């Protein structure tokens, strides 16, 4: 089989319209996310960089306070799981997108005023909102995408569709880096509102095409019907019930759980390094610069390697790229906890995560039932991710409280390297099961063609 580094080669003519719309959808979501992310992070760190946070007599640094905010994100995410599950019973694809987009627009309009003179409540709520934005909009996008693809089309098209997200990251972070000092936070909120309106328009167009294509996917989905939910369960546990009843989904949970703990530790090391070496506006400038480098690297990986690796070598190999990169970065930081070594932890984590790893991980959901695509995935992406972050927060706070000096933060890398072993085992199992499930979905079509 001929394999090319050109991701556009894998698109078939009848798939072009939907692929380009989903590319645009993901581009707009991630552009918005990367406009919000450096603003919310820089605001939080700058606001508490000098004074710290007094948490019932426990004085926290800005980076430690951010870890506490990530625990609160878990509480917010649990509520999001319940709402998402309830709405997904009646609304699908662009309908879910439009409902959550309207909610986001209302929140952004409010923050456009509240951020003019931020106080503690505003800083904390904006940080939580920034995470909620990614929780809802990214989860909704991938539920939409996975519900519109087959295992074969996922391996071929997720590279180019994922490129939309990576390009959005590059565009959004670069845009903020250039204009962060001259554009007010109020204006940034209105920029995001405009982007969310465009998301609604693109999602509506994509939904119409996906609906017309449903008959073409009917054969592939026959295998999944047996696992559909027979009746509505408690929205708070419906996704969890599906997850704990499937070893395949549990392997995805293990991947997500390990990654989120590892990523949270790396982000804490990254933030602590910047707060240790820099002050004032230099903090926001360094964060924006690192994010731009990260997204540039992610774009290169997604453009030239994601489709190639997934199509030529399969999902197991694709899922190995991120843990290998993290192992390299963590080992370096353990030996040399310098400014740019700590800064590059963000790049070695997020560049593969936002490109090849995301495409490979999301492909794992394609050969699953509709309930698993929406409800089980929502539980994993919203609650499991945030619960893992909370576990990492507790670990980081405990270690850094015991070892208060910056130089001791390097030893968190030992925890990272241990977790990578579990992660790799789960990824190998999930990749092999994906292949087996993909072959299962082909049986009805082969049998049908044989009868013809």
FENKA-V273516 format. One record per backbone hydrogen bond with DSSP energy under -0.5 kcal/mol. NH is the residue of the N-H (numbers start at 0). CO is the residue of the C=O. Records with the same first field share a line. If there is no record, write none. Layout:
BEGIN
NH = CO + CO
END
This chain:
BEGIN
6 = 4 + 302
8 = 5
9 = 6
10 = 7
14 = 11
15 = 11 + 12
18 = 14
19 = 15
20 = 16
21 = 17
22 = 18
23 = 19
24 = 20
25 = 21
26 = 22
27 = 23
28 = 24
29 = 25
30 = 26
31 = 27
32 = 28
33 = 29
34 = 30
35 = 31
36 = 32
37 = 33
38 = 34
39 = 35
40 = 36
41 = 37
42 = 38
43 = 39
44 = 40
45 = 41
46 = 42
47 = 43
48 = 44
51 = 47
52 = 59
54 = 52 + 57
55 = 53
57 = 54
58 = 56
59 = 52 + 57
64 = 60
65 = 61
66 = 62
67 = 63
68 = 64
69 = 65
70 = 66 + 67
71 = 67
72 = 68
73 = 69 + 70
74 = 70
75 = 71
76 = 72
77 = 73
78 = 74
79 = 75
80 = 76
81 = 77
82 = 78
83 = 79
84 = 80
85 = 81
86 = 82
87 = 83
88 = 84 + 85
89 = 86
90 = 86
94 = 91
96 = 92
97 = 93
98 = 94
99 = 95
100 = 96
101 = 97
102 = 98
103 = 99
104 = 100
105 = 101
106 = 102
107 = 103
108 = 104
109 = 105
110 = 106
111 = 107
112 = 109
113 = 109
114 = 110
115 = 112
116 = 113
117 = 114
122 = 118
123 = 119
124 = 120
125 = 121
126 = 122
127 = 123
128 = 124
129 = 125
130 = 126
131 = 127
132 = 128
133 = 129
134 = 130
135 = 131
136 = 132
137 = 133
138 = 133 + 134
139 = 135
140 = 136
141 = 137
142 = 138
143 = 139
144 = 140
145 = 141
146 = 142
147 = 144
148 = 145
153 = 149
154 = 150
155 = 151
156 = 152
157 = 153
160 = 156
161 = 157
162 = 158
163 = 159 + 160
164 = 160
165 = 161
166 = 162
167 = 163
168 = 164
169 = 165
170 = 166
171 = 167
172 = 168
173 = 169
174 = 170
175 = 171
176 = 172
177 = 173
178 = 174
179 = 175
181 = 178
182 = 178
187 = 183
188 = 184
189 = 185
190 = 186
191 = 187
192 = 188
193 = 189
194 = 190
195 = 191
196 = 192
197 = 193
198 = 194
199 = 195
200 = 196
201 = 197
202 = 198
203 = 199
204 = 200
205 = 201
206 = 202
207 = 203
208 = 204
209 = 205
210 = 206
211 = 207
212 = 208
213 = 210
215 = 212
216 = 212 + 213
217 = 213 + 214
220 = 216
221 = 217 + 218
223 = 220
224 = 220 + 221
225 = 222
226 = 223
227 = 224
236 = 233
237 = 233
240 = 236
241 = 237
242 = 238
243 = 239
244 = 240
245 = 242
249 = 245
250 = 246
251 = 247
252 = 248
253 = 249
254 = 250
255 = 251
256 = 252
257 = 253
258 = 254
259 = 255
260 = 256
261 = 257
262 = 258
263 = 259
264 = 260
265 = 261
266 = 262
267 = 263
268 = 264
269 = 265
270 = 266
271 = 267
272 = 268
273 = 269
274 = 270
275 = 271
276 = 272
277 = 273
281 = 278
282 = 279
283 = 279
284 = 280
285 = 281
286 = 282
287 = 283
288 = 284
289 = 285
290 = 286
291 = 287
292 = 288
293 = 289
294 = 290
295 = 291
296 = 292
297 = 293
298 = 294
299 = 295
300 = 296
301 = 297
302 = 298
303 = 299
304 = 300
305 = 300
306 = 301
308 = 304
309 = 305
310 = 306
311 = 307
312 = 308
313 = 308
317 = 313
318 = 314
319 = 315 + 316
320 = 316 + 317
322 = 318
323 = 319
324 = 320
325 = 321
326 = 322
327 = 323
328 = 324
329 = 325
330 = 326
331 = 327
332 = 328
333 = 329
334 = 330
335 = 331
337 = 335
341 = 337
342 = 338
343 = 339
344 = 340 + 341
345 = 341 + 342
346 = 342
347 = 343
348 = 344
349 = 345
350 = 346
352 = 348
353 = 349
354 = 351
356 = 351
357 = 351 + 352
358 = 354
359 = 355
360 = 356
361 = 357
362 = 358
363 = 359 + 360
364 = 361
365 = 362
366 = 362
367 = 364 + 365
372 = 368
373 = 369
374 = 370
375 = 370
376 = 371
377 = 373
378 = 374
379 = 375
380 = 376
381 = 377
382 = 377 + 378
383 = 378
384 = 379
385 = 381
386 = 382
387 = 383
388 = 384
389 = 385
390 = 386
391 = 387
392 = 388
393 = 389
394 = 390
395 = 391
396 = 392
397 = 393
398 = 394
399 = 395
400 = 396
401 = 397
402 = 398
403 = 401
407 = 404
408 = 405
409 = 406
410 = 407
411 = 408
412 = 409
413 = 410
414 = 410
415 = 411
416 = 412
417 = 413
418 = 414
419 = 415
420 = 416 + 417
421 = 417
422 = 418
423 = 419
424 = 420
425 = 421
426 = 422
427 = 423
428 = 424
429 = 425
430 = 426
431 = 427
432 = 428
433 = 429
434 = 430
435 = 431
436 = 432
437 = 433
438 = 434
439 = 435
440 = 436
441 = 437
442 = 438 + 439
443 = 439
444 = 440
445 = 441
446 = 442
447 = 443
448 = 444
449 = 445
450 = 446
451 = 447
END
